[in-house]
Amino acid sequence: MLGSTHGTLTTDSRRARALACGERSGPAVHGRPAQVGDLDVSGHPLHADVPDLDRFFRPRSVAVIGASDTEGRPRTGITRQLADWAGRVGARLYPVHPSRPSVLGLPCCPSVADLPEQVDLAVVLVGDPLPVIEELAEAKARFAVVFASGFAETGPEGEAAQRRLAAAVERSGMRLLGPNTNLNAFERFRDDLQGPAIALITQSGHQGRPVFALQELGIRLSHWAPTGNEADLETADFLSYFAEQPEVGAIACYLEGLKDGRSFLLAADRAARRGVPVVAVKVGRTETGARTAASHTGKLTGADAVVDAALRQYGVIRVDGLDELQDTAALLARARPPRADGVVVYSISGGTGAHVADLASAAGLRLPVLSEAKQAELHQWIPAYLSVANPVDNGGHPVGDERGRKIIDALLDDPAVGVLICPVTGPFPPLSDRLVRDLVDAAERTDKLVCVVWGSPVGTEPAYREVLLGSSRVATFRTVGNCLTAVRAHLAHHRFATGYRSPFDDAPRTPSPSYRKARALMQPGRQLSEHAAKTLLRAYGIRVPREQLVTSAAAAVRAAGPVGYPVVMKASGAKIAHKTELGLVKIGLTSASQVRDAYRELTDIARYEDVALDGVLVCQMVEHGVEMVVGVTHDDLFGPTVTVGLGGVLVEVLRDTAVGVPPFGEEQARDMLAGLRGRALLEGVRGRPPADLDALVEVVLRVQRMALELGDDLAELDINPLMVLPRGQGAVALDALAVCR
């Protein structure tokens, strides 16, 4: 089940509320974008509802509960910052304190009930916020912020307190930021910077400081949402809101956990529909990171492989470091869409160019070999003994005169080049000064991306501080690694955005006929036998071998004829998970006597191992294909997930699998397969024919439909092996395990 365990609405309760409020006004129409109110086959929303946060970020009136102006008190510093912020946004400020006549020269209200108007935003500074929240609800405040800690991040007692707080907020209709948040939303943003801005979402305020500091490098920031414990307003709310703001060029996120995986995906989908790039650091890749994140915010971090897959499906660019978050978000916010995906590396040193070119190729960037005509053009200004194929080495001297600019212009005029990367390993005036001026001037006349890596550890040189950082057209980096990460993300984002089709638009709205058949086969709380699990697969149109379930040796012999020799015989029972290890599988049986003996041996082993059987399967023997695995599991954050990978014993040895989070379409299913290390086996190796990739994709999509429709009723499904036959011959589920909730 999706949702938080800390007193917030679960997905099921949201679904119930949506149905109760009549949000689903009628049958959904396929072939059109999902709209607010549409529900999928499981009753989940198909479109993100965008909260109206305008009055949070630009309120007309602000109340500070527990305001202070006593020197040395923490509340005094907070009150002053809020007063300063209220003045900047043009809001009326009302201090509230029961025993103070005034605060900061402003008349003080003794209680919330004495506020002279309905306030847009109330900031709660008291230690126990619950009574104040209830008073604010009576006063019909629109938004509240709770800074206090001691809630879900502290353990069971704090979780209970947070549940009470969330319940009070839900009853009131007010929206709450926090608890365990800070003043980041009320920082002083520079208003003298132009161009698209970065909007910032963090669950740890300190971790957003490096991105906030980008303003000192000329990068504009528009909003900062420090979400804290997310008892009410969560990352997804701010993500949906920021994606709609015209000034936002990119959204940068520092995420420790997600309150509701489904809500986050809907918000990411909204950003993807609008082409707004989202860059995220998501902690919890390791067990230590996940444990620390949970202790800090009290939220589930989610299985990292599932989180990674979910982010990738919706175009969220995941980076690891805050420095990467800075540089990637800044580039994506300001760079124009690429004209081509070719990258050229231009340097004054052959060693530098070769090194950066190696790193760029390893990062997956395409470095096209420049045409013979282009190389001949470059050799007008670059000595003939230097390589200009890509990377381009100018030898140094042309940088000092008019040749330097001509070389840059010639590279940017090449239609195969979309990005020029120039590494400057260290300052060497006056050549480096002339080089960066030429790069800045050239960037002003082109719509292609010009990137400069300023490698000096000092960073105080005028060429860097004034010329490069003074340009809004040149993307400047301090490390080659961050430059390549950002460029790769830039190109990938625009490829993704150009062809993006929301998976939610094609998500099933009504149950299929297969669902009604499958529902009757479910046995709550039990594992199905292989025979029952395969019956479930057949209900969804997934092919299984010819087979019969028999309960005697004579019946096994009779079944073998129609099934067709050679046959496979397997014990079938609800509690058998690993038949091969117990000796409960016999393959390659070619005669009636072998079938008769196999039946007796299988039933003897089952009795010895005390394994209950519903019979023995006599199965068609299917060979000459690629063994794959396709399965369904439940993730605590995202609900049902679909896994595909190399099957048989290889799934345990190599763990070469890819994960998809429903809903997803055919293109995403093919992307999952493309990411497998063993993809070459499907394409045909050592003379083997290519496998039926289309049939495999179809099975993945049918399993996804099963996961969506059966929802919480299906705890686990494992098709292993799924034998993918040569192209045009289909795929056959040779074995299956299903566990019902």
N, C-alpha and C positions, 0 to 999 in steps of 0.2 A: 504494500500500500504506500502511495506517495504521501509525503508530508512530514512535518516535524513531530518529534515526540515531546515538544516542550510547550504545549498549551496553545498552539496555533491551530488554525483550521486544517484538517487533513483534506486530501483530495476527495475522499468520500463525502465529508461534510460539506465541502464546497459544491460538489455535484448535487447533493440533496437540496442545498439552498437554491442552486440555480433552477432546479426543477420546480421547487416550491414557489419560486418567484415568477415562474412562467417565462424564464429566459429563452426557452426553446419554443418558438412561436409556431412551429409547424415543421413538416418534413424538409430536411436540408436538400438543396439542389446541387447535384454534382456538376463539376465543370465550371464552377465559379469560385472565387476566393472565399475562404472561410470568413465569417463575420462574427462579431461579438454576439454571443447567445447560441451559436451553433455548438452542438455536442456531438462527440464521436459515438461509436457503437457501444462504448463502455460508459457513456455519460460524462466524459471529460470535455472541458471547453476546447474548442478548435481555434480560438483566436484570443490574443491577449487583450484584456481590458486595460486601457491606459488611464491611470489615476490622474486627476486634475491636481497637480502639485504647484500650480502657479502661485497660489497664495501661501504655500510653504516657503518658496524661495523669494517671493516678493510680497510679503504680507502688508496689509494696510494698518494693522494694529498688532502689537506684541505685548504679552503679559509675562513678567518674570516672577515666578512664584518662589519666595524665599530670597528676594533681592537684598543686597547688602552693599554698603559703602564704607564699612569699617576696615581700616587699613590692616593688612596682614591676614585677612580672611580669604580663603580660596573663592568663596562666593562673590567677593568684591571684584576680583579680576574678571570673573565670568560676566558679572552684571555690567561692568564697564565695556567689555567687548561687545555684548549684546546691544548696549545703548549706542555704541559707535556704529555697529552694523545697521541698526534700525534707522539711524540718521542717514546712512548712505542709501538705503532702499526707500526712504521716504515713509517709514512706518511710525505710528504713534506708539510710544512706550509707556506701559503701566507697571511700575513696581508693585509687588504685593508682599506685605509683611504685616503680621498682626500687631506689632508693637512699635513700628517706626512711622513717624508722621511724614517723612520724606526720605528719598534715596537719590543721591546724585542731583539734588535740587529739584527733583520731580515729586509731586504729591504721591503718597503711598496709599494704596488701597489695603484695608485691614484683612480682606478675604476675597476669594474668587467671586463670591456673590455680590461684592461691592464694585466690581468692574463696571465702568460707565457704558460699555458697549460689548457686543459679541466680538470676541477677538479671533483673528485668523490663526494666530500662533501663540501657544503658551509654552514657556520653557520652565520645567519643574526642577528646582535645585534642592528640594528637601530630600531627606534620607528615605522616608517611606512615601512613595509616590501614589499608592493606591487610593487613599482618601482624597487626595487632590484630583486624581483622574476622575473620580466619581463627581466631585464638585464641578470640574470643567465640563463634564457631560451635561450636568444640569444647566450650566451657562452656555451650552451649545458652541463651545470652541471648535474650530475646524481641525486644527492640528495641535499636537503636543509633542514635546521632546523630553525624554527622561534620561538624565545622565547617570543616575545611581547604578552602582554595580551590586553584586550579591544575588544575582538571579540564576538563570540556567547554567551559567558558566561555573557555578560553585558546587553543583551536585543536586541530589534529589530534593532537598528542602528548597533550594533556590529555584528548581524547576517548577515546584508547586506554586511558589510565589509568582513566577512568571506566567503560569497558566491563569492564575487569578487576575493578574494585570491584563492579559490578553482578552479574557472573558469580559472584563469591565469595558475595555475599549470597543469590543465587538458590539456590546449592547448599546453603547452610546452613539455609534455612527461616526465618531471622531476617528482620525487617523493618528497613529503614534509612531514616532521614530525612537528606537531604543528598546529596552534600557541598555545600560552599559555602552553608551555612545559618548560623543564629545562635541567640541565646538567647531569642527572642521567645516560644517555647512555655512558658518558665519564668518569665514576668513575674509580678509581684504583681497579681492581679486583686482589685478591691474586692469584699468579701463582704457589704457592708451595703446593696446595691442590690436592689430587688425587680423583679418583672415579667419578661417574656420578654427573652432576651439576644441579642446579636449574636455569632456565631462568625465568626472572621476567618481568611482564607487569603491569604497574600502570598508572592510570589516575590522580593520585595525588602523586607527587614524595615523599612527606613526609611519606605517608602511606606505601611506600616500604622500609623504613629505617630498620624496624625490621627484614625483610627477608635478606636485605643486610648485617646486622650485624651477621647473621649466620656464616659468614666466620670466625669470631673470635671464634666460637665453632668448627671449623674444617669442616664446610659444604661448599662445593664448589659452587660458582656462576659463570655463564658463560656470561650472557647478562642481560641488563636492558633496557627495552623500556618504556620511559615515554611518553605516547601517546598524552597527552594534549587534545585539542579540536578536533583532528582527522579530520581536513579539507581534508586531503588526506589519508595518511597512518593511518590505524586503528588497533584496537586490533586484529581483524581477520587476518590481514596481518602478524603480528608478531607471532601470534599463529601458523599459517601454516608454517612459516619459522622455528620457534624453534622446531616444531615437526619433522623436517627433519634433525636436527643437531645431529650427532652421540654422542656428549658429553652430551646432555641434557637428564637427567633422569626424570625430572618432570618440569612442567610449573606452576608457581604461579602467580595469577592475582588479582589485586585490581581494580574492575570495578565500575564506577559510572553510566555509561550508555553505551548503544551499538548504534553505528551509523547505523548499518544495521543488523538486527537480522538474516536474511538468510545467510549473509556472515559469521557471527560468527558461525552458526551451521555447515556450510561447513568446516570451520577451525577446529572446535571441532571434526567433523567427521574424518578429516585427522589425528588428534592426536589419535583418537580412533582406526583407522585402523592400526596405527603403534604401538599401545599399550603404548603410552606416556601419563602418568597421568596428568590431569589438575586439579588444586585446585584453587578455586576462592572465594574471598569475593565479593559479589554483593550487594551494598547498594541499598536502596529503598524499604525495606520490609514494612516500615511504610510510611504514608503520609508525615510526617515531613522529613524522610530520603530522600524520592523521591524529595521533593521540594528543599531541600538543595543541592542534587546532581545536579539537573537541573541548579541551580543558579551557581554552580561551573564550570560545563563543557559545559552547553548549549545543553545537549542531553536528549533524552527521556529515562526514566528509565524503562518503560514498566510495564504492570500489573504484580505484583510480582508472582502470582500463575502461570502465563504463563511462566515467566522467569524461575521459579523453575522447571517446567515440562520440558522445553526445555533443561536446563542444565542436568537434570537427564537422559533424553533420550539419550544424547550423552556422558554420563559417566563423565561429569564435576562434581567434588566433591565440593559442596558448603559448606563453613564454615562461621561462623559469625565474629570471632575475628581475629585480626592480629596475636595473639599468636597461635591460631589454624592453621592459614595459615602457619606460620613458621614450627610448629612441624609436620603437616600433609605432607607438601611438602618435608620436609627433610626426613621423613621416606619413602615416596613413591619414592623419587629419589634414595635412597641407598639400600633399603631392597630387597632381592631376592624374587622371586615368592614363595608364601606359599606352603608347602608340604601338609598341612591339615588345616582345619579351626577351629580346637579345640584350646581353650585357657586354659592354666592352670595358676592359681594364686599361687605363692609361697612366703611365708613370714615367719618371725621369731615370728610373733604375731598372735594368733588366731583372735583377734579383728580386726587387720588390714586386714587379709586375708578375713574375712567375709564381711567387709565393701567394699573392692574393688571388691569382687565377686558379691555382690549385684549390685554395680554400673555397672559392666561389663554386667551382665545379662540384666539390664534395658536398656543398650546401644545396645542390640541386639546381643551381642557376645555369642557364644556357648561354655559353660563350661562343657565338657563331664565328667561324673563320671569315674574315673580311674578304670581299671579292678581290680578284686580281686588279681590277680597275681601281678600287678604293686603295689598295696597297700601293699601286703606282702613283696615285695622287698624293698619298702621304709621303712617299719617298722624294717628292719635290722639296720637302722641308726637313726630312729625317734622313740621315746617312744610310746608304744602301746596305751596309753590312749589319744594320739593326733590324730585328724582327718587328713587323707591324701587322702580323696576321691576326693577333688578339691572343695575349695582351700586346699592347702597343708600347714600345720602348723608344723614347725620343732622344736618349743619350744625354739629356741635360741642357745642352747649349741652346737649342731652339726656344726654350722657355724664356730666355732673356730678351727676345726681340719679337718682331711682328709675326714670326713663324709660329710661335706658341698659340696664339689665338686662331690662326688659320688651321692648325692641326685639330684643335677642339671643335671648330665649326665643321670641319670635314667629317669628323666622327659622328657628330650629332645629326648631320645631314644624311647619314646612311640609313635607308629605310629598315634595315635589319636590326638597327640599334635602338633600343628603347630606354636604356639606362647606361649612363657613363659613371664609372667609379674611378676616382683619382686618389690613390693613397699618397699622403705626404708624411713620410716617416719622421721627419723632424724639420724645424725651421732652418733655412739657409738663405737669409737675405743677401742680395735683393731678389734672387731667382724665385724663392718661394712667395715673396710678396707679389711679384708680377704674375706668377702662376695662378694664385687664388683670385686676383683681380680679373684675369682673363676668364677664369671659370665662372665667376659671378656675372660678368658681363654677358658671357655666352648663354648662361642660364636664363637671363632676362629675355632673350630673343627666341627661346625655344619652348615648346610644350613638352619636351622630354625631361626625364629626371636626371639631375646632376648631383652626384654624391661625392663628398670629400671626406676622407678620413684624416684628421689632424692628429698625428701620432705623438706630438710633443707632450711630455708629462707635465710641462709647466702650465700651459694654457693661458698665459698672460700676454702672449705676443699680439701686437696690433693686427697682424694678418688674420689671426683667429678671432680675437675678441671684437674687432671692429668690422673687418671686411666680411668674413664668413658668417659670423653671427648676425651681422647687420643685413644679411640678405634673406628675404623670404622665399627665394626660389631655389637656393642651394640647400640640400640636406647635409648637415655637418655632423660627423660622428667622431668619437675619440678612440674607438677600437674597430678593427676590421670585422671582428665577430659580430658586434652589434649592427654594423652596417649591413652585412650579408643577411643576418636574421631579418632586419627590417625590409630590405629589398625583396627577399623571398616572400615575406608576408604581404607586401604591397602587390606583387604580381599575382600571388595566389588569391588574395581577396578579390581583385578585379576579375579574375577568371571565374571565381565562384559567383560573384554578384551578377555577372553578365548572363550566366545561364541558370540563375537560381529559380527554382520552382518550389514553393512551399509544400513539404510533405503533408501538411495539415489540410491542404485544399483537396487532396484525393483520399484522405482518410475515410474509412467506411463509417457511414452514419447509421445504418440499420443492419441488424444481424443477417447473415447469409443463410440459405437453406442448410449449408454444412453445419452451422452452429446448432440448429435444432437437433440434428442427428447426433452431433458430438456431445451435447449437453446431457442426453439420455445415457451416455456411456460413462459419465463421470461418477466416481465413487469417493465421496468426501472423506478426506483423511487417510486415503489408502493409495498404495502404489499399484498400478495396473500390471497385469501380466503382459508378456510380450504380445500374446495373441490379442488382448484387449487394446493394447497401445497401438498395434497396427490397424485394428478396426477404427480407432480414432483417426489415424492418418488417412485411411481410405475415405473417411467422411469428408475430409478436406481435399480430396482428389490427389493425394500423394501416393504414388505407385509403390506397391509392395510385391514381393515374389508370389508366384502361385504357391499356395500352401493349404494344408488341412490340419486341424487339431484333432488328434485321435487319443483314445483311452485304452487301446489294447494293441498287442503286437499284430494280430490279424488285421485290424483296421489300418495299422500303419502300412502293411504290405499292400492292402487294397488302395490306399491313398497314393502310394508311390507311383503307380501306373499313370493316373491322370496328371500328377504333378510333373512326371517325366524324369527318368534317370539321366545322370546321377542326381542324388538328392542329398539334402542336409537335414539332420534331425536334431532338434533342440528341445530340452525340457522347458515347459512354460508354466510359470507360477508367479504369484503376485509379489513374493519376497525374494526373488532371484535377481541380483544386480550384476554379478560377474559369472556368467555361465561357463565361460571358457576355463577360468581358474579352478572351477569345481569339477571339470571334466564332463559338463552337461551339454556339450556340442559334439556331434559326429558329422564329418563332412566326406563328400566323395563316395557315397554308398551307391553301388552299381547293381545290386541284386536283391532279391526278396530275402534270402537268408541273411545278408548283411543288415537289412532293415529290421528283420525280426530280432536279431541278436542286439542291435543297437538299442531297440526299444527296451529290451530287458535290462541292458546295462545302464541306461539312463535312469530307469525307474529304481533300480537297485541303489545307484549312487544317491538319488534323491532321498530314499528311505534312510540310508546310512547317514547322510548329512542332515536329516530331519527337516527336509525342505518340502513344503506342501506344493503339489502340482495341480493345475487344472487340466493337464494333458501334455502330450508331446506333439510338437509341430513337425510335420513332414513338409519340407520346403524345397522349392526350386533352387538349384545351385547356380548362382550368378557370378561370372568371372569376367576378367578382362576389362576392368575399369579402374577409375581412381577412387580410392576410399576417402570419403569426406565425413565430417560430422556437422550436423545442424541441430541446434538446441535452443531451448527457452529456459531462462532463469529469472528470478525476481530480484531486482535491486531495490535497496531501501529507499533510494531517492527517486529513481526514474521508473519504477514498476517493472513490467515485463521487458526483457531484453532478449535479442536474438543473437546467437553466436554461430559462426561458420568457420571451419578450418579443416586442416588435414585430419583424416579420421583413422580408425583402427587403433593400433598401438601408438601411432605417431602423435596422436593428440596428447598423450601423456608424456611422451619423450621430448617432442619438439615444442609443444604448446604454441603451435603456429595457428592462431585464431584471430578473427576480427569480430567486433561487436557492433551491433546496430540497435538503436533505441527507437522502437515504433512510435509514430508511424514513419515509414520511409518508403521511397519509391524504387523503381527499377534501377535508376542511375546510381542511387546510394548503395543498392545491393551489389551492383557491379564494382563500385569503388571498394566495398569491403573485400571482395575477392581479389581485386588488383593489389591490395595492400599485403596479401599473404606472401611470406617468403617462399613458399612452395608453389606459387602460381604456375611455375614452369611445368609442373606435372600435369596441369590441366591443359596446357598448350601443346603437350606432346614432346617427349624426350626420348633419345636413343631409339628412334624409329617407331615409337608408339604413336597411334593416331591421336589427334586432339580430342579432348573430352567434350561432352555436350554441355557447354557452358550455359546455353540458354535454358536447358532443363534444370540445371543447378540453381540458376537465378529464380526460376519459377518455384522451385521447392522452398527457397528462402522466403519468397513473398507469401506463399501459402502458409508457411509456419508463422510468419508475422501476423497474418490474418487470424490464425488460431490463437496466438498470444493476445491479440487485441480483443477478440470476442469472448474467449474464455476467462480473460482477466485474472482475477484473484482465485478463480476455481482451479486453475492449472498452476501448480507450484513449480513444476519442473518437467521439461521434455528433453529427451536425448535420443537423436537418431544417429546411431553409430554402429556399423558404417552405413553411410549413404553411398551406394556404388554409382558413380557417374560414368555412364557408358560412353563409347565413342560417339562423336558428333552425329546428331540426328537420331540416336537410339534411346535417349532419355536418361532417367536416373531412378534407381530402385532403393528403397529403404530396407536394408537387410535385417536390421534389428532396431528396436525402439524401447525406450523406457519412459513411462509417464507417471508422475506423482500428482495426486489431487490434494487440494487444501481441505 
